[in-house]
Amino acid sequence: MTRRASVVALIVASIGLLGAKGCDNPNGQGVTDRGRVVGTLVNAAHPTEPLNTATIQIGTQVTRISPADKGSFHLDEVPTGTQTVQISSPGFSTYSAPVVVRKGETTDLNVVGLTSQTGL
């Protein structure tokens, strides 16, 4: 084995060991413990007005809401740890924030207000 191949093998082995110690994993890759994230999306300028459509993403998981959902959403089987939730809706600024997901628990983001890009 060449010196370069030995160094690469050592780095790969080290990365594996770090992962085994439970390093913070913002993508949730390799995480087997899961939780749930729920919330309600509204127009920030009119907090009683739920958003009709939106896309909610945490890592590789994506869900979409329609008018029938009245702004409510849920994502099941979200990997535990600190994740980033991103929420987008046509005509509104994208919302992004960290969310802590715990094993077997529901994390409620409560009411999330998105800001209109048109000012309405």
C-alpha positions in Angstrom: 0.0 0.0 0.0 1.4 3.4 -0.9 1.9 6.1 1.7 -1.0 8.1 0.1 -3.4 5.2 0.3 -2.4 4.6 3.9 -3.2 8.2 4.8 -6.6 8.1 3.0 -7.4 4.8 4.8 -6.5 6.4 8.1 -8.7 9.4 7.5 -11.7 7.3 6.4 -11.3 5.1 9.5 -11.1 8.2 11.7 -14.3 9.6 10.2 -16.0 6.4 11.0 -14.9 6.5 14.6 -16.1 10.0 15.0 -19.5 9.1 13.7 -19.7 6.2 16.1 -19.3 8.7 19.0 -22.5 10.4 18.0 -21.2 13.7 16.5 -23.8 16.3 15.8 -25.4 15.3 12.5 -27.4 18.2 10.9 -28.4 16.0 8.0 -29.6 13.2 10.1 -27.7 10.7 7.9 -27.1 7.5 9.8 -29.4 8.5 12.7 -31.8 5.8 13.7 -33.7 7.7 16.4 -36.6 9.8 15.2 -39.1 12.4 16.3 -41.9 14.5 14.9 -42.1 18.2 14.0 -45.4 20.1 13.8 -46.5 23.7 13.4 -48.9 26.2 11.8 -47.9 28.6 9.0 -49.5 32.1 8.8 -49.0 35.4 7.1 -46.9 37.4 9.5 -48.8 40.6 8.7 -52.1 38.8 9.3 -51.5 36.2 12.0 -55.0 34.8 11.8 -54.6 34.1 8.1 -53.1 30.6 7.5 -50.9 30.1 4.4 -52.6 28.2 1.6 -49.5 26.5 0.2 -46.0 26.0 1.5 -43.1 23.6 1.3 -41.5 22.5 4.6 -38.1 20.8 4.5 -35.9 19.3 7.2 -32.9 17.5 5.8 -34.1 15.2 3.1 -37.7 15.2 4.3 -40.1 17.4 2.5 -43.9 18.0 2.9 -46.3 20.4 1.3 -49.5 21.9 2.6 -52.6 22.8 0.6 -55.5 25.1 1.5 -57.3 22.1 3.1 -54.5 21.9 5.7 -55.3 25.5 7.0 -51.6 26.2 7.5 -50.9 23.1 9.7 -48.1 20.7 8.9 -46.3 17.8 10.3 -43.1 15.9 9.5 -42.8 12.4 10.9 -39.7 10.3 11.3 -37.4 13.3 11.5 -33.8 12.3 12.6 -33.0 13.4 16.2 -30.6 16.2 17.0 -30.4 19.8 15.9 -31.8 20.1 12.4 -32.6 23.0 10.1 -36.2 23.6 9.1 -36.8 25.6 5.9 -40.2 26.8 4.9 -41.1 28.5 1.6 -44.3 29.7 0.1 -44.9 31.6 -3.1 -44.9 35.4 -2.5 -43.3 35.0 1.0 -39.7 35.2 2.3 -38.1 31.8 3.1 -38.0 31.0 6.7 -35.0 29.0 8.1 -34.3 28.1 11.7 -32.7 25.4 13.8 -35.0 22.9 15.5 -34.1 20.3 18.1 -35.7 16.9 17.5 -35.8 14.4 20.4 -36.4 10.7 20.2 -40.0 9.7 20.2 -41.2 13.3 20.9 -43.1 15.9 19.0 -41.4 19.3 18.6 -44.1 22.0 18.1 -42.9 25.1 16.3 -46.3 26.6 17.2 -47.2 29.5 14.8 -44.6 30.4 12.2 -45.3 33.7 10.5 -43.8 34.2 7.0 -43.2 37.7 5.7 -44.8 38.7 2.5 -42.4 39.8 -0.2 -45.0 42.3 -1.6 -45.6 43.9 1.8 -49.3 42.9 1.8 
